[in-house]
Amino acid sequence: MTMEGSGGALGHGAETTEGAGPDSGGRAGHTPGGLAPVPAEPRQLTDARELRALTHPVRLALLEALAIHGTLTATEAGELIGESPTTCSFHLRQLARYGFVEEAGGGTGRRRPWRPAHRSIRFSSTEGDSDASVAAIELEHLLISRWVSRFEQWERTRFGEPREWQDAADTSQSVVYLTPDETRDVALAMHAVIEPFADRRTDPSTRPEGARAVEILTFAFPAQSGKLRS
């Protein structure tokens, strides 16, 4: 699974994307001065402790907000995700402890800005020991629940959006016959389509006028023929 933006996205393993969340609403965040660029290579998680450190709704919400806004203080993050600055400060420190976020420079205390430490995070329930596999499945379930919830929110509110965005949004489903290798190739090809736009998450100057944060979800799994429910 892979989480992108700070975390990853889902696949045979999981990759989580921190660019997954609400529109930035014009908030520019802070401009980190003198900091090295966020590494483009994904961080691979195989340790159960690291996986469990992410399996918390507030921490995932913080990573999602940072993926969209780049850098945020605990106070700014609290305003975005509906939590107190104290709660956000605590969870940001916990995320930093495990290397998921880092200080962006300037400010102190709750006015200290934070940024994602990685562009994306990958993990798999088939790698690591049994403890890590269980932790990966728990994190996967929480992520999928959050992703689907955001899509359902879009469906409920889409008619309040500009017509051009209603027309641009897409929902599709396909069933094709593939081998395991071909399934991985399809997933990689879909990631490759998105990759040219990845720099826009961390560099607002590369975003064209009218661009918004767009969440793209992909699921690829063997269809359970004979076990379909009405």
Secondary structure, DSSP 8 states (H G I E B T S, - for coil): -EEESSSBBBSSSB-B-TT-SS--TT------SS-----SS-EEE--HHHHHHH-SHHHHHHHHHHHHHS-B-HHHHHHHHT--HHHHHHHHHHHHHTTSEEE-SS--GGG--EEES-SEEEE-TTSS-HHHHHHHHHHHHHHHHHHHHHHHHHHHHGGGS-HHHHHH-----------HHHHHHHHHHHHHHHGGGGGGGT-GGGS-TT--------------TT----
